Amino acid sequence: MIEAVLAGYEADGADLVRRFETIDPAGLYAPVAKFIPTAPARIADIGAGTGRDAAWLAGLGHAVVAVEPVAALREAGRALRPDLAWVDDRLPDLASLRGERFDRVLLSGVWQHLDDAARGVAMPALAGLLAPGGVLVMSLRHGPGAPSRPVWPVDVEATVELAEAAGLRLVHRVAAGSVQAGNQAAGVTWTWVCLEAPAPPSL
């Protein structure tokens, strides 16, 4: 089913680029602002779209990898932000990132596009990208999606249980409204969760 989701994003690419670029990353990530590092960190933005958030983070001094499987969005992002490090990869496997480690992994507006089977594969893959003490920052969507881009219901507790089974620990959970007017009108809301990998052993 992920192919149908990606095809929908590809078809809607031009409109989505315009919409994505109107969103302020600092406002979007305000509910989890304390989990955005202040010291330089290595960050992976999974489902980076046009690289809007990745570029914001890079501007804060972080080393960011923008991971985007939709060619229309990735190529628009490359044109807008050629200095970013771009990777063509997708959930649930993220095969090209195996062996990489990041202080933060961001997954904003993505999880709803995976069904339960894909989520069962994706969560260990995401957990495996975290350095010791690293944090997975996820936004979980509640409400309808666009007809061209299928979504599946997201259960917060089930998501946290998946993360715990992958060795992560819930350190933050907060409800938030949508920052997009169309989603607000449709009744879309979000839950942000931050999930921490085990810290390195003390010496």
RODO-2510 file (C-alpha; in nm, 4 decimals, decimal comma):
residues 203
     n   res          X          Y          Z
     1     m     0,0000     0,0000     0,0000
     2     i     0,2947     0,2332     0,0462
     3     e     0,3210     0,2512    -0,3318
     4     a    -0,0279     0,4039    -0,3479
     5     v     0,0706     0,6636    -0,0901
     6     l     0,3874     0,7577    -0,2784
     7     a     0,1966     0,7769    -0,6073
     8     g    -0,0507     1,0158    -0,4465
     9     y     0,2269     1,2411    -0,3229
    10     e     0,3913     1,2294    -0,6651
    11     a     0,0678     1,3304    -0,8386
    12     d     0,0019     1,6131    -0,5923
    13     g     0,3653     1,7243    -0,5812
    14     a     0,3357     2,0748    -0,7257
    15     d     0,0511     2,1717    -0,4921
    16     l     0,2197     2,0115    -0,1914
    17     v     0,5453     2,1982    -0,2508
    18     r     0,3573     2,5285    -0,2294
    19     r     0,1723     2,4202     0,0847
    20     f     0,4765     2,2764     0,2607
    21     e     0,6755     2,5925     0,2053
    22     t     0,4204     2,8085     0,3899
    23     i     0,4735     2,6215     0,7190
    24     d     0,7119     2,7615     0,9798
    25     p     0,9271     2,4753     1,1153
    26     a     0,9827     2,6446     1,4509
    27     g     0,6064     2,6671     1,4987
    28     l     0,5515     2,3109     1,3801
    29     y     0,8049     2,1698     1,6263
    30     a     0,7046     2,3984     1,9145
    31     p     0,5364     2,1097     2,1050
    32     v     0,8709     1,9247     2,1119
    33     a     1,1057     2,2252     2,1121
    34     k     1,3006     2,1029     2,4160
    35     f     1,4015     1,7933     2,2171
    36     i     1,5597     1,9952     1,9370
    37     p     1,9294     1,9940     2,0340
    38     t     2,1049     2,3192     2,1129
    39     a     2,4548     2,1788     2,0546
    40     p     2,5458     2,0565     1,7036
    41     a     2,3934     1,7130     1,6453
    42     r     2,3459     1,4587     1,3678
    43     i     1,9805     1,4458     1,2588
    44     a     1,7847     1,2377     1,0067
    45     d     1,4594     1,3867     0,8756
    46     i     1,2582     1,0886     0,7451
    47     g     0,9977     1,1972     0,4912
    48     a     1,1665     1,5339     0,4533
    49     g     0,9438     1,6598     0,1735
    50     t     1,1016     1,9745     0,0319
    51     g     1,3672     1,9827     0,3031
    52     r     1,2020     2,2734     0,4789
    53     d     1,2583     2,1349     0,8290
    54     a     1,5978     1,9885     0,7439
    55     a     1,7182     2,3274     0,6217
    56     w     1,5891     2,4950     0,9381
    57     l     1,7818     2,2442     1,1492
    58     a     2,0942     2,2840     0,9370
    59     g     2,0648     2,6588     0,9942
    60     l     2,0792     2,5884     1,3688
    61     g     2,4160     2,4212     1,3187
    62     h     2,3140     2,0560     1,2875
    63     a     2,4356     1,7982     1,0345
    64     v     2,1114     1,6870     0,8676
    65     v     2,0246     1,4102     0,6242
    66     a     1,6982     1,4697     0,4336
    67     v     1,5364     1,1364     0,3429
    68     e     1,2543     1,1621     0,0865
    69     p     1,1172     0,8877    -0,1415
    70     v     0,8868     1,1049    -0,3564
    71     a     1,0820     1,2299    -0,6579
    72     a     0,8631     1,5381    -0,7133
    73     l     0,9260     1,6589    -0,3582
    74     r     1,2895     1,5552    -0,3441
    75     e     1,3790     1,7251    -0,6713
    76     a     1,1938     2,0417    -0,5714
    77     g     1,3872     2,0289    -0,2451
    78     r     1,7186     1,9832    -0,4236
    79     a     1,6422     2,2888    -0,6353
    80     l     1,5493     2,4969    -0,3313
    81     r     1,8191     2,3621    -0,0996
    82     p     2,1091     2,2124    -0,2953
    83     d     2,3390     2,2235     0,0063
    84     l     2,1373     1,9641     0,1984
    85     a     2,2406     1,5977     0,2024
    86     w     1,9563     1,4173     0,0215
    87     v     1,8782     1,0449     0,0327
    88     d     1,6176     0,8582    -0,1746
    89     d     1,4842     0,5968     0,0677
    90     r     1,1586     0,4965     0,2292
    91     l     0,9971     0,3310     0,5236
    92     p     0,9506     0,0685     0,6440
    93     d     1,3057    -0,0531     0,5752
    94     l     1,5263     0,2550     0,5230
    95     a     1,7829     0,0112     0,3866
    96     s     2,0339     0,2700     0,2662
    97     l     2,0713     0,4132     0,6189
    98     r     2,1589     0,0855     0,7903
    99     g     2,4700     0,1288     0,9982
   100     e     2,4182     0,5056     1,0317
   101     r     2,3562     0,6578     1,3752
   102     f     2,1847     0,9859     1,4585
   103     d     2,1262     1,1920     1,7709
   104     r     1,7746     1,2709     1,6518
   105     v     1,5460     1,0997     1,4035
   106     l     1,2429     1,3068     1,2994
   107     l     0,9251     1,1542     1,1590
   108     s     0,6744     1,4332     1,1013
   109     g     0,3440     1,3595     0,9294
   110     v     0,4481     1,0139     0,8069
   111     w     0,3395     0,7373     1,0465
   112     q    -0,0267     0,7517     0,9385
   113     h     0,0716     0,6340     0,5900
   114     l     0,1952     0,2969     0,7180
   115     d    -0,0374     0,0075     0,7956
   116     d     0,0156    -0,2089     1,1021
   117     a     0,2392    -0,4599     0,9252
   118     a     0,4640    -0,1834     0,7901
   119     r     0,4765    -0,0165     1,1312
   120     g     0,5990    -0,3410     1,2831
   121     v     0,8966    -0,3309     1,0451
   122     a     0,9486     0,0453     1,0557
   123     m     0,9791     0,0958     1,4309
   124     p     1,2840    -0,1320     1,4781
   125     a     1,4407     0,0272     1,1689
   126     l     1,3919     0,3754     1,3172
   127     a     1,5181     0,2649     1,6595
   128     g     1,8244     0,1179     1,4929
   129     l     1,9197     0,4589     1,3550
   130     l     1,9532     0,6164     1,6990
   131     a     2,2856     0,6732     1,8678
   132     p     2,2971     0,5902     2,2412
   133     g     2,0774     0,8443     2,4164
   134     g     1,9311     0,9583     2,0844
   135     v     1,5638     1,0483     2,0475
   136     l     1,3008     0,9587     1,7886
   137     v     1,0593     1,2530     1,7509
   138     m     0,7290     1,1522     1,5885
   139     s     0,4013     1,3255     1,5091
   140     l     0,0977     1,0955     1,5076
   141     r    -0,1998     1,2099     1,3013
   142     h    -0,5633     1,1727     1,4095
   143     g    -0,8300     1,2396     1,1498
   144     p    -0,8921     1,2032     0,7779
   145     g    -0,6329     1,2269     0,5026
   146     a    -0,6464     1,3286     0,1381
   147     p    -0,8263     1,0721    -0,0840
   148     s    -0,5159     1,0419    -0,3031
   149     r    -0,2858     0,9616    -0,0097
   150     p    -0,4229     0,6756     0,2053
   151     v    -0,3946     0,6939     0,5827
   152     w    -0,4509     0,4380     0,8565
   153     p    -0,5732     0,5085     1,2110
   154     v    -0,2953     0,5723     1,4609
   155     d    -0,3210     0,4456     1,8180
   156     v    -0,0784     0,6293     2,0439
   157     e    -0,0552     0,3532     2,3038
   158     a     0,0092     0,0893     2,0381
   159     t     0,2804     0,3101     1,8872
   160     v     0,4497     0,3518     2,2240
   161     e     0,4315    -0,0250     2,2827
   162     l     0,5989    -0,0853     1,9468
   163     a     0,8714     0,1601     2,0416
   164     e     0,9230    -0,0033     2,3803
   165     a     0,9511    -0,3436     2,2133
   166     a     1,2255    -0,1917     1,9960
   167     g     1,4153    -0,0785     2,3058
   168     l     1,2990     0,2844     2,3241
   169     r     1,1513     0,4728     2,6203
   170     l     0,8737     0,7328     2,6068
   171     v     1,0079     1,0621     2,7462
   172     h     0,7513     1,3105     2,6141
   173     r     0,3931     1,3045     2,4868
   174     v     0,1788     1,6038     2,4012
   175     a    -0,1388     1,6729     2,2025
   176     a    -0,1333     1,9511     1,9424
   177     g    -0,3592     2,1057     1,6838
   178     s    -0,2764     2,1187     1,3148
   179     v    -0,0807     2,4144     1,1784
   180     q    -0,2558     2,3882     0,8397
   181     a    -0,5922     2,5581     0,7900
   182     g    -0,7303     2,2770     0,5728
   183     n    -0,6485     2,0161     0,8341
   184     q    -0,7928     2,2338     1,1084
   185     a    -1,1196     2,2549     0,9140
   186     a    -1,1200     1,8757     0,8710
   187     g    -1,0721     1,8204     1,2442
   188     v    -0,7196     1,6815     1,2194
   189     t    -0,5196     1,6777     1,5429
   190     w    -0,1793     1,5388     1,6358
   191     t     0,0017     1,3688     1,9196
   192     w     0,3764     1,4225     1,9418
   193     v     0,5852     1,1546     2,1099
   194     c     0,9572     1,1533     2,1867
   195     l     1,1162     0,8122     2,2330
   196     e     1,4679     0,7770     2,3725
   197     a     1,7284     0,5118     2,3023
   198     p     1,9260     0,3753     2,5991
   199     a     2,2058     0,6067     2,7086
   200     p     2,5662     0,4879     2,6823
   201     p     2,6902     0,3059     2,9922
   202     s     2,8619     0,5276     3,2450
   203     l     3,2343     0,4714     3,2980
***
